[in-house]
């Protein structure tokens, strides 16, 4: 299992490996219970649109890393750092 880190700010984030600091390409982030999901680009950027206000669960998954589900209150009042183990 790897470790990766992201800062979630509003509806976008950049996902990086916490050791190498390299962007992770192909991380899937989705709004739980919906078909609303995106894949990180070559810069590790994820832009997840159409997130309703209120408490939402975002799922993050990446091959070789543990899948993670986290709750956020949208809209976010400040960036949130997320570390995946």
C-alpha positions as CSV (number, residue, x, y, z in Angstrom):
1,X,0.0,0.0,0.0
2,X,1.1,3.5,-0.7
3,X,0.5,6.8,0.9
4,X,-0.8,9.8,-0.8
5,X,-1.8,13.3,0.2
6,X,-4.2,15.8,-1.2
7,X,-5.5,19.3,-0.3
8,X,-9.2,19.5,-1.0
9,X,-10.3,23.1,-1.7
10,X,-13.9,23.8,-2.8
11,X,-14.5,21.3,-5.6
12,X,-10.9,20.7,-6.7
13,X,-7.8,19.0,-5.4
14,X,-4.4,17.9,-6.4
15,X,-3.4,14.4,-5.4
16,X,0.3,13.6,-4.8
17,X,2.3,10.7,-3.4
18,X,3.3,11.9,0.1
19,X,6.8,10.5,-0.1
20,X,7.9,11.4,-3.7
21,X,5.6,14.5,-3.9
22,X,4.8,13.5,-7.5
23,X,1.3,14.0,-8.8
24,X,-0.8,10.8,-9.0
25,X,-2.4,10.3,-12.4
26,X,-5.6,8.2,-12.5
27,X,-6.9,8.7,-9.0
28,X,-10.7,8.3,-9.0
29,X,-12.7,10.7,-6.9
30,X,-16.5,10.4,-6.7
31,X,-19.5,11.6,-4.8
32,X,-20.8,8.5,-3.0
33,X,-24.2,7.2,-4.2
34,X,-24.0,9.1,-7.5
35,X,-22.4,8.6,-10.9
36,X,-20.5,11.9,-10.3
37,X,-16.8,10.8,-10.5
38,X,-13.7,12.1,-12.2
39,X,-10.1,10.9,-12.7
40,X,-7.0,12.9,-11.9
41,X,-5.1,14.3,-14.8
42,X,-1.4,14.4,-15.5
43,X,-0.9,17.1,-12.9
44,X,-2.8,15.0,-10.3
45,X,-5.7,17.6,-10.4
46,X,-9.2,16.5,-9.7
47,X,-12.2,18.9,-10.3
48,X,-15.4,17.4,-9.0
49,X,-18.4,19.5,-10.1
50,X,-22.0,19.6,-9.0
51,X,-21.5,18.8,-5.4
52,X,-24.6,19.7,-3.4
53,X,-24.3,21.8,-0.3
54,X,-24.2,20.0,3.0
55,X,-22.5,16.9,4.3
56,X,-21.2,14.7,1.4
57,X,-19.0,11.6,1.2
58,X,-16.2,11.7,-1.4
59,X,-14.6,8.3,-2.3
60,X,-11.0,8.3,-3.5
61,X,-9.4,5.2,-5.0
62,X,-6.1,4.4,-6.8
63,X,-4.4,1.2,-7.8
64,X,-2.0,0.1,-5.1
65,X,-3.4,2.5,-2.5
66,X,-6.2,2.0,0.1
67,X,-9.6,3.3,-1.0
68,X,-10.8,6.0,1.3
69,X,-14.2,7.6,2.0
70,X,-14.3,10.9,3.7
71,X,-17.1,13.3,4.7
72,X,-16.9,16.9,4.0
73,X,-19.4,19.8,4.6
74,X,-19.8,21.7,1.3
75,X,-19.1,24.4,0.5
76,X,-15.8,24.1,2.3
77,X,-14.8,27.0,4.4
78,X,-11.1,26.3,4.1
79,X,-8.8,23.8,2.3
80,X,-8.6,20.3,3.8
81,X,-5.5,18.2,3.8
82,X,-6.3,14.5,3.2
83,X,-3.6,11.7,3.7
84,X,-4.3,8.3,2.3
85,X,-2.5,5.3,3.7
